[in-house]
Amino acid sequence: QVQLVESGGGLVQPGGSLRLSCAASGFIFRPNAMGWYRQAPGKQRELVAAITRGGNTNYADSVKGRFTITRDNAKNTVYLQLNSLKPEATAVYYCNAKYGANANDYWGQGTQVTVSS
Protein backbone atom coordinates (compact mmCIF):
# COMPACT_ATOMS: atom_id res chain seq x y z
CA GLN A 1 0.00 0.00 0.00
CA VAL A 2 1.37 3.38 -1.04
CA GLN A 3 1.89 5.85 1.77
CA LEU A 4 3.25 9.36 1.98
CA VAL A 5 3.82 10.55 5.52
CA GLU A 6 4.68 14.19 6.14
CA SER A 7 6.26 15.69 9.21
CA GLY A 8 7.99 18.86 10.31
CA GLY A 9 5.23 21.45 10.25
CA GLY A 10 4.58 23.84 13.08
CA LEU A 11 4.45 27.44 14.23
CA VAL A 12 7.32 29.73 13.31
CA GLN A 13 7.90 33.46 13.45
CA PRO A 14 8.29 35.53 10.28
CA GLY A 15 11.82 35.18 8.96
CA GLY A 16 12.20 31.76 10.53
CA SER A 17 12.83 28.36 8.99
CA LEU A 18 11.28 24.91 8.92
CA ARG A 19 12.11 21.63 7.24
CA LEU A 20 9.33 19.37 6.05
CA SER A 21 9.87 15.68 5.42
CA CYS A 22 7.87 13.23 3.33
CA ALA A 23 8.59 9.55 3.74
CA ALA A 24 7.34 7.40 0.88
CA SER A 25 6.60 3.69 1.05
CA GLY A 26 4.84 1.05 -0.98
CA PHE A 27 6.10 2.12 -4.41
CA ILE A 28 7.57 -0.66 -6.53
CA PHE A 29 9.57 1.80 -8.62
CA ARG A 30 10.74 5.31 -7.80
CA PRO A 31 7.97 7.85 -8.47
CA ASN A 32 8.18 9.88 -11.66
CA ALA A 33 8.29 13.02 -9.54
CA MET A 34 7.61 14.14 -6.02
CA GLY A 35 6.61 17.53 -4.82
CA TRP A 36 5.07 19.77 -2.22
CA TYR A 37 1.80 21.60 -2.61
CA ARG A 38 0.09 23.94 -0.19
CA GLN A 39 -3.43 25.08 0.46
CA ALA A 40 -4.29 28.16 2.46
CA PRO A 41 -7.79 28.72 3.83
CA GLY A 42 -10.16 29.76 1.07
CA LYS A 43 -7.57 29.21 -1.65
CA GLN A 44 -6.83 26.52 -4.18
CA ARG A 45 -4.06 24.04 -3.69
CA GLU A 46 -0.90 25.21 -5.44
CA LEU A 47 2.43 23.71 -6.36
CA VAL A 48 5.31 24.90 -4.17
CA ALA A 49 8.20 22.77 -5.43
CA ALA A 50 8.83 19.50 -7.24
CA ILE A 51 11.72 17.21 -8.05
CA THR A 52 11.74 14.67 -10.85
CA ARG A 53 13.20 11.19 -10.81
CA GLY A 54 16.12 12.65 -12.76
CA GLY A 55 16.73 15.30 -10.13
CA ASN A 56 15.33 18.32 -11.96
CA THR A 57 13.57 20.80 -9.73
CA ASN A 58 11.05 23.56 -10.19
CA TYR A 59 9.60 26.09 -7.81
CA ALA A 60 6.72 28.49 -7.57
CA ASP A 61 7.92 32.02 -8.26
CA SER A 62 6.84 33.10 -4.80
CA VAL A 63 9.31 30.74 -3.08
CA LYS A 64 12.31 30.79 -5.40
CA GLY A 65 15.49 31.51 -3.52
CA ARG A 66 13.91 30.77 -0.14
CA PHE A 67 12.64 27.18 -0.36
CA THR A 68 14.68 24.17 -1.41
CA ILE A 69 13.46 20.69 -2.32
CA THR A 70 15.82 17.75 -1.95
CA ARG A 71 15.55 14.01 -1.71
CA ASP A 72 17.33 11.09 -0.11
CA ASN A 73 16.82 8.08 -2.35
CA ALA A 74 18.22 5.66 0.22
CA LYS A 75 15.53 6.77 2.68
CA ASN A 76 12.77 7.27 0.09
CA THR A 77 12.29 10.69 1.62
CA VAL A 78 11.78 14.13 0.13
CA TYR A 79 12.47 17.30 2.06
CA LEU A 80 11.38 20.88 1.74
CA GLN A 81 13.55 23.47 3.46
CA LEU A 82 11.60 26.65 4.08
CA ASN A 83 13.69 29.74 4.86
CA SER A 84 12.82 33.41 5.34
CA LEU A 85 9.24 32.47 5.98
CA LYS A 86 6.50 35.02 5.49
CA PRO A 87 2.99 35.03 6.99
CA GLU A 88 1.54 34.30 3.55
CA ALA A 89 3.27 30.92 3.63
CA THR A 90 0.74 29.80 6.23
CA ALA A 91 -1.05 26.78 4.81
CA VAL A 92 -1.40 23.03 4.96
CA TYR A 93 1.50 21.53 3.04
CA TYR A 94 0.88 18.29 1.17
CA CYS A 95 3.38 15.84 -0.20
CA ASN A 96 2.61 14.55 -3.68
CA ALA A 97 3.96 11.71 -5.78
CA LYS A 98 3.34 11.14 -9.47
CA TYR A 99 3.72 7.46 -10.25
CA GLY A 100 3.42 5.09 -13.14
CA ALA A 101 2.76 5.38 -16.86
CA ASN A 102 -0.26 7.61 -16.19
CA ALA A 103 1.53 9.69 -13.56
CA ASN A 104 -1.20 8.94 -11.05
CA ASP A 105 -1.30 11.29 -8.08
CA TYR A 106 -0.74 10.14 -4.53
CA TRP A 107 -1.09 12.48 -1.56
CA GLY A 108 -0.01 12.65 2.02
CA GLN A 109 -2.29 13.72 4.84
CA GLY A 110 -0.82 17.22 5.05
CA THR A 111 1.12 19.13 7.68
CA GLN A 112 0.23 22.58 8.98
CA VAL A 113 2.72 25.42 8.66
CA THR A 114 1.82 28.63 10.48
CA VAL A 115 3.96 31.75 10.18
CA SER A 116 2.99 34.27 12.82
CA SER A 117 4.50 36.49 15.48
Secondary structure, DSSP 8 states (H G I E B T S, - for coil): --EEEEE--EEE-TT--EEEEEEEES-SS--SEEEEEEE-TTS--EEEEEEETTS-EEE-GGGTTTEEEEEEGGGTEEEEEE-S--GGG-EEEEEEEEETTTTEEEE---EEEEE--
